[in-house]
Every structure is written in structure tokens, then in C-alpha cells.
Amino acid sequence: MDKPVRRVAIFALLLFFGLMAQVNYVQGSQAEDLRTDARNSRQYADVFNSPRGQISAGGEVLVVSKETGKDNPKYGRTYKDGPIFAPITGYFNGNATQVERAYNSLLGGKDTRITQQRWFDTFIGKKAEGANVELTIDPQAQRTAYEQLKAGTAQGRRGGAVVIDVKTGAVKVAASWPSFDPNEVAPQTGEKGGKRLEQLDKGDGVVKPLVDNALSQTFPPGSSFKAVVSAIGMQKLGLNSSSTVNTGQLILPESGRPLPNSHDSGSCAGSAPLRGAFAESCNTSFAKMALDMGIQELHDGSSRFGFGKHVQLEPDMYAAESDVPVSIKDAKGNTIETGKDGTARSGIGQENVRATPLQMALVACSIANDGKIMNPYVVQKVRAKDQSELYNASPKEFGEAMSGDQAGQLEDMMRAVVSEGTAKNLAGRRVAGKTGTAEQGPGNPNANWFVGFSPVENPRYAFAVMVEAPGSGASNAGPVAAAIMAKVLQK
Amino acid sequence: MQSIGDQIRAHLPYQRRNAASLALLAFAMILTLSAFAEVGLARDGNIPGGLFVYGGGLAVLAFIAYFFQAKFTPYADPLLLPLAVALNGIGLAMIYRLDLDTSHDRKVAAAAGRKLLPDAADAPGQLMWTFVGIALFVGAVLIMRDTDKPDAPMSFTPKTAQRYTYLIGLTAVILLLLPIVPGIGAQINGARVWIHLGPFSVQPGEFAKLLLVVFFAGYLVNKRQAMSLIGKKVGPISLPRARDLGPIMVIWFFCLGVLFMQKDLGTALLFFGLFVSMLYIATQRVSWVVIGVGLLAVGVFVATLLPFMGHVNQRIDIWQNPKPYFDGGCLLDSGKVVPVNPDTDIYKKYKAQGSVSPGFSACAELGGEYSDSAQLMKGLFALGQGGVLGTGLGQGEPWRTPLSFSDFIFDSLGEELGLTGLMVLLLIYALIVQRGMKTAVAARDPFLKLFAGGVSFVLALQVFVIVGGVTRLIPLTGLTTPFLSQGGSSLMANWILIAILVRMSHDARKPAPQAIQDEGMTQIVSTR
């Protein structure tokens, strides 16, 4: 009987070998597939099991993770003044947006910069704690911007504001109205949060709360785009601020209809130096410049300012693409070229020209910074829990949009807008810039812009403010910008 | 030629290995105490009080067991007790770790005024059953006397076994039948294998398993000569006589019938493998294996055709292709699987109507067979989460696995201990089985050989069926994972199993009795 016992013993061993092979197959080869299987809720729930890092700005802690007392999610997310800072922080509910998304691996403690440093914790299976992110945002100015936009925007419409440090590109303000409260969709809200998110995503009319109006939404820039056209004109047509330009009536070549100016007096009476036409925002001069250069030149020239690109603020955090289109596709997919009339209207920031407030702030940045645009960024530092520095932003040049001399002339032209042009109402408020009042079709309020820099004599910050409201850039956007800049300059 | 058993016996050192056993036991305790410490450190950042209650309690019990083993079975195999203690300790630590979570759930549920969780990890209960199990181990070691003293009470000698063979067989059958008796039987998680005894739920099948080994060993010892020699030869295989086959077939069909009615394919498979292997050991005839496997194949095929055996069908479908069944799938006659999970409209419809099992109702409307692979898949997800090194005890999320403390405890351990930990666990099982097989080979008596071989194989098969099930090597069937799963019946039966092996290894390894030396002149008795 020993022989069959031995055979049964071998058979039993084979059973164990079978099990070992299968366990190796499942935990070795299949593990990755299992972890990422769409049905596997662990991968979504796992992110709620360790505290995420904090997000702070100007020494003020804005976003923290707190224990919920539940097993899932174990940690929630609390946003201080959620709607005010949402355009930068974004939200986190397993999925994430903005900084919550761009810095997900650091905030969640999964980044190799943390795990390499804490390799022993990783080895013993201890979860590394998320790192803390410090924003470039000036929280007080951000609050002011939010309140100002809220007050200045028409019911059911949008407003956005961006302020950039011209020397570094650090974003000081990126505010949006309306906004949403990330607390409402944070992990601890569970299913309710998911429903709220769906509701927010749908939006109401043009208002899409999840889309911030500072970085992620484009508007017709209107006359504020004349700063770009002027710069291109200086380069392509050899103009300077004192060159005489035609400011009288312009008949559009295709339709034969006149392109009006807001007024036919002062500089807009027939001809004037470029400086005057700019200060008083004579449409005809810039439409004519656009016609002289053609839409392709306009398109190419503006791309040096960042048009036609998704400007990258942080890894995996991009702004919406601003554009001066040579042609567009209509709803049926047919290509429609931008004709002569369209080119003329493009020159005054109408037709199909679109820009984000961030993009217009970059335009102002180039003017205030000797033609150089600094790459915008919103995260200054990342520190591990033990305060060791994991990341520190180093300013990078985005590009050179014009020469220092041209920038100096445009700087002066922008000062003229406030001293003698369309924004005289802002005199003495430490801002210079270009107004813009873009029509958005019948029944819609104008997109009112004020794009410029501050302080006036020695610019340190570039800004762009857009509010959709009846009225003009000077009367609506200008004061908003002045109020924000007053707060920024308080430091 | 010497048999293998004789060869082994010739080389056996015939010495007591108690020191080795004690050292291994100490190692097993270090393993267990470390597991408790890790749970505490991972969860609360300190050594938990449970370390002293549970780890300390288990240590005391283990050393008591060791004391009795060393005193009454000094030649016993030194590995069996430490290996069993290590498994029991790791299982206890895991249940303790899960209990921390579920007791948290309980607190939350109580605070919200909801009903407490009906079944959950219960570490104090498991410690109590460990105590009972080890007490049974000690008791069994004491009661089962040396086979050399056949008049000792309940000794496992061929004589006593033969005397009680049919009584033991009958007891096993009664135990198997108990769960389907209305009133005391209970269906838990789709299998009717439980009975209620006062406040306790008992799985009588766990004990029937051991009794069936005794019955078969006793029966086969009597019949093996006839069964292995007599029979018509048809082609390459020789058929057994009807009168040898008859009684086997009776109990065989009976067991299978009962188990199919209880919808417990796992236990059926277990008993079946046991019968076949013991028949083979007893008769050395491959024909028995062929007949056995053939019968099982027919049995399973017939079962899958029966409409009320859909349960078995589903298990096989899910095993082959689990993904479409996640959270509920409906197998249509065309072979197509339609999802009926909570995201589907048809599910929502029945949910809105207040159906107890909306997925099932939805599938009934579609005219298919409803199955849910969520348990299996979630277990696999746990294994995937663990990967090679595991998350570390106390640092995974094993509560996401259904039945993480019982049927799926192997997956829970796989999550937190990883592939490396599971290899260790499987090696421990394999070692116990192989030490048992070695005992069978070394045993002098055919009954003991059969018995030790059968007991060892049933352990191997049980591990294979449940672990193979939760790792998707074979279709999933519910069985306890020996020593690891939460549950009194399983712990008690398996501790008795270890006691039997310990006692038998002692008998097999102890020195042959010394011839009585002359102490003088041989007395000559005159017959005149």
C-alpha cells in the first residue's frame, strides 16, 4: 500500500503546485489588469483612504482633507471659500480638476518624488502622506476679484479676471463669476455630490459653473485686441506710436457697408497718430491695419502672444485655446474662410476672434515686460509633510512677442488710454490699459474688457478683466480691474 | 524487496524530536504575535491590547497542546502542531484585523440607529473556538491510545474500526442529512450545510468528513484484498465485483444526492475525491479511479441538466467568464449574457417595484439564468491589490471582499500579505499534507495507512477546492479554508484531524517494542 500512498502524496503536491501557479498568475501577471479593471471600485475608493495634502495660498490654508469617520470615503475634502478659489483649486471627488488634478500624484502621496524619499515607508507598506501645495494666488486680491465680478456681471452672465506677475508669470488672481462650491461635490458628499456635479456640468444657458471664465472660457476680446494688432502692425507695417494712421470712415470691401467708430470727433475725426487712435479706440484704423496685413499675418502674429495654443500653466493643467481663425468650420463641417470684411472685423477683436482673460493678461504682460511673456503658473512650492521642498517654481519665458522698444511704445499708448482716451474714468487709480467692448450678438450683453498693467509708471502686474454686462469696458471692467489691483498692490 | 514503508522505518531515527517541535512552535508564535503587532501598528500606531489577549491566549493554548503532545506522543512528527498553530494564529490575526473594521461598522450602524451587521468577523468567537479546538486536540491525543494496546478505549486499531465501521458510516450519513431537516437546518449564503444548536451554528459536514475517512478506512481494510484481486477484466481495466462495488455505490450516491440537494458542490467534490483516493490506496487499482472519475463526470453532467441545479451551472459559467456577470448577469438560452446589474433599466424597474432580488426578477423576465460574479471578482481584485508583496497587515482594504473572514479569507490574506504570504501559507498546508502522507507510509498497520493517507488527502483536497475556487483555478464552491476561516466546526474538526495525525505519527515513529529479556530460566510448565 505504500506505492499508492506515495502516488497520492505526489498528486496532493501537484494540487498545491497548481494553486501556487494560479496565485502567481493572478498576483503576478494579472495584478495590474485587476487593479485597473473598470469594475474594480478599489481604484476609485483607494484615493479616499489617505489624507490628501493641503492647498494653501499666501500663508492661508484653503483646502484640507479631514477624516469623515466613515470607512468610505475615509477622508473628505474641505474647501475654504470654495467658489472663490475653485478656478485654481478645482475639485476632487476621485476625479479632479485644475490643481487638484495637475498635482494629484503629489497631493495623493503617490508621486515618486515622495515615494523615493520615503522608500522605507513604501517598503513596509506604509502609505506616504500627500504633499502640501502652495499657490501663487494672492487670496485677498482673489476675494476682491470674485466680489467685484459678482457685482459687475449681468444676471445670468459671466465674468473673469486674471492678474499675472510680469517678471515671473506667477498668477496672482484667477477669478470667475459664477463659480461653484467644490465642497458640494467633495468625496464626503457621496452620491449627492455626484448628482450635484451632473447638475453643475449641465449648467444653465451660457453659464457653465464647472468651466471657469478666467482660464477656460474664451470671449470676443473686442477693442482690447487692438493692443495685439498694434504690436503686429509695428512689426509688419513699420508703424510706431506716432505714425499717422487713417481714422476716418472705412467701407468694408465685400459688403460695402461702413464700419463705424464709437465717435467721429477727437482722434477719430479722419487721421491721427497711432497713439491717439489707440487711446480713443478708433475702430477704422485697426480694421484697416488688419486689411493691410491680411488675416494670415494677424493669425501668425497673434500666435506669438499665445493665440492658437493651449497655454500650459502646470503639468496637465492647460488654459483654453484663444484664436484668431483664418477659417472656421460651421455646424455642418463646411470650412468658411475669413473674408475681407471678416479680416477687418477681426482687427477689432470681433468676428471669430476669441480670447481667454488669461490670454489677454499675457498680452499685457508682454507690453509691461519689454516684449517678453513669462509662462504663467499657479503653483509656487510643494512641500512634503516633513516640510522638505519637493518642487519650487522657476519662472520660464513663454516667448517674445515684440521688441522692448515696441513694448515701451505700447506701454505709453496704454497710459494714454487712461490719461486722455476711453478710460479717463480710471485716472489716478494706478492702472493703465486698453478697454474693449465686444458685441456678442443681438440680445446678449457686451463682453466688457479692461486689459493692462499696474502700477502705471513701473509695471509689476499685468491683468485682464472681462465682465458680460450692458455698458462698456471703461465703465464696467475698468473699475473692477482698478479695485483688484488696489488690493494686489497693498502688499 | 523492502517496501517503501520498511525502508523509511529502517532509516527513521526513532528519536524524540520534542525540542525541534518546541522551537518551531516558538517560531509559529513569533509569527502570530508579529502579525498582531503589525495590525496594531498599522492601524493605531501602537501595539494593540489584543496582542496580549489573542496572541498571548493562543501562545498559552499552543504550549499546553505541546505539553500533552510531548508527554503522551513523544515520538510524534515535530512539524504538525507548529504548522497548525501557525495557520490558526495567522487566521486569528486576520479575523482580529477584520473585526476592527467591522466593529467600527457596527459602531456607525448603532449610532445611525440601523441594524447591526448580521454576520461579520468575530475575533473573540474565533479565539474561543481556537480554545475548544486545541482542547479537542489534547483530548484526542489522550483518548486515542497506542495501537499496541488494542483494549484501550476508542483506540484506532483495525479491530475497533472494523467493529464500528458501519455505525460510523451511518453517523456520517446522519450528520450529512441534518442540515436538510426542517427546523434545525439553515441555509446560509446559498448552501444548506448548517444546523442550529442553541446559539451556535454548526456545519456537521466538517465532522462527517472525518467519520467518512474512518468508515472508508475500516471498510476498505476488510474488502481490499477481494477488491484488488477479484473482478472481470474488460479490455485494459478490470471491473470490480458487484458485491464489492454495491455498498460503495450506495453511500456514494447517497452522499452526492444529499450534497446536490444541499447545493454544496464543494463538499461533494471533497468527499468524492476522498473516496476515489482511498479506494486507490486500498486496492492499488487504477480502474477504481477511472470508474470514480467517470461516475462524477456523469453525475455533474446530469446535475447541470436538472433545472433546479442551475446553481451549479452558474458557478461553471461564472468561472469561465466572470466579467459579464459582475453585479448580476443573465445567461440567455442563446448563450448570450445580458447584464442585469443596478445600472440597468430592467433592474431599476424591479427595484422600484420593491423586488427582494431585482436582478433575479429581471433575469426571470428575460427568460435566462441569473448569476452574480461580484464575490469572485472582488476576491480577485483583492489579490490584484496585494500584488507580490501585499499591502501589509492592517493596511489593505480586505473588508471590500465579501465574506472576507470566511470563504474568502485566503483572498484577504493575499491582499495584505501578497503573493509571498500566500506562497508561505500554501507551503504550510503542503507540509502538513506531506507529513501526514509520510505518516501513512511509515504506519505499520493497513488501517492506519489508509486512515492517515485519507485524512491527509482530504485536507489537501479541501485547500485545493476552496483556494482554487477563490483564485479562479476551478469553479468557486463554498468550503472553509482549514484553520484560517472563521468558524467553530471547521476549527474543531481540523484540530481533531491534526491530533489524529500526531497520534499516528507517534505510533509509526516510536521504536519497535523491545523483546522481553530473560530474567532467568524460562519457566517450564509441565503438562503432565
Chai-1 contact restraints between the chains, C-beta under 6 A:
chainA,res_idxA,chainB,res_idxB,connection_type,confidence,min_distance_angstrom,max_distance_angstrom,comment,restraint_id
A,M1,B,K449,contact,1.0,0.0,6.0,A-B,restraint_1
A,D2,B,S3,contact,1.0,0.0,6.0,A-B,restraint_2
A,D2,B,I4,contact,1.0,0.0,6.0,A-B,restraint_3
A,D2,B,G5,contact,1.0,0.0,6.0,A-B,restraint_4
A,D2,B,V441,contact,1.0,0.0,6.0,A-B,restraint_5
A,P4,B,Y280,contact,1.0,0.0,6.0,A-B,restraint_6
A,P4,B,I281,contact,1.0,0.0,6.0,A-B,restraint_7
A,P4,B,Q284,contact,1.0,0.0,6.0,A-B,restraint_8
A,V5,B,I281,contact,1.0,0.0,6.0,A-B,restraint_9
A,V5,B,A440,contact,1.0,0.0,6.0,A-B,restraint_10
A,V5,B,V441,contact,1.0,0.0,6.0,A-B,restraint_11
A,V5,B,G453,contact,1.0,0.0,6.0,A-B,restraint_12
A,V8,B,S277,contact,1.0,0.0,6.0,A-B,restraint_13
A,V8,B,F457,contact,1.0,0.0,6.0,A-B,restraint_14
A,A9,B,M437,contact,1.0,0.0,6.0,A-B,restraint_15
A,A12,B,V433,contact,1.0,0.0,6.0,A-B,restraint_16
A,A12,B,F457,contact,1.0,0.0,6.0,A-B,restraint_17
A,A12,B,A460,contact,1.0,0.0,6.0,A-B,restraint_18
A,L15,B,A460,contact,1.0,0.0,6.0,A-B,restraint_19
A,L15,B,F464,contact,1.0,0.0,6.0,A-B,restraint_20
A,F16,B,L426,contact,1.0,0.0,6.0,A-B,restraint_21
A,F16,B,A430,contact,1.0,0.0,6.0,A-B,restraint_22
A,L19,B,L426,contact,1.0,0.0,6.0,A-B,restraint_23
A,L19,B,V467,contact,1.0,0.0,6.0,A-B,restraint_24
A,M20,B,L426,contact,1.0,0.0,6.0,A-B,restraint_25
A,Q22,B,T471,contact,1.0,0.0,6.0,A-B,restraint_26
A,Q22,B,L473,contact,1.0,0.0,6.0,A-B,restraint_27
A,V23,B,L422,contact,1.0,0.0,6.0,A-B,restraint_28
A,V23,B,T471,contact,1.0,0.0,6.0,A-B,restraint_29
A,V26,B,L383,contact,1.0,0.0,6.0,A-B,restraint_30
A,V26,B,T471,contact,1.0,0.0,6.0,A-B,restraint_31
A,Q27,B,L383,contact,1.0,0.0,6.0,A-B,restraint_32
A,Q27,B,G387,contact,1.0,0.0,6.0,A-B,restraint_33
A,Q27,B,L419,contact,1.0,0.0,6.0,A-B,restraint_34
A,A31,B,G384,contact,1.0,0.0,6.0,A-B,restraint_35
A,A31,B,G387,contact,1.0,0.0,6.0,A-B,restraint_36
A,L34,B,L380,contact,1.0,0.0,6.0,A-B,restraint_37
A,L34,B,F381,contact,1.0,0.0,6.0,A-B,restraint_38
A,L34,B,G384,contact,1.0,0.0,6.0,A-B,restraint_39
A,R35,B,G384,contact,1.0,0.0,6.0,A-B,restraint_40
A,R39,B,F326,contact,1.0,0.0,6.0,A-B,restraint_41
A,N40,B,F381,contact,1.0,0.0,6.0,A-B,restraint_42
A,R42,B,F381,contact,1.0,0.0,6.0,A-B,restraint_43
A,R42,B,Q385,contact,1.0,0.0,6.0,A-B,restraint_44
A,G125,B,T391,contact,1.0,0.0,6.0,A-B,restraint_45
A,G125,B,G392,contact,1.0,0.0,6.0,A-B,restraint_46
A,G125,B,Q395,contact,1.0,0.0,6.0,A-B,restraint_47
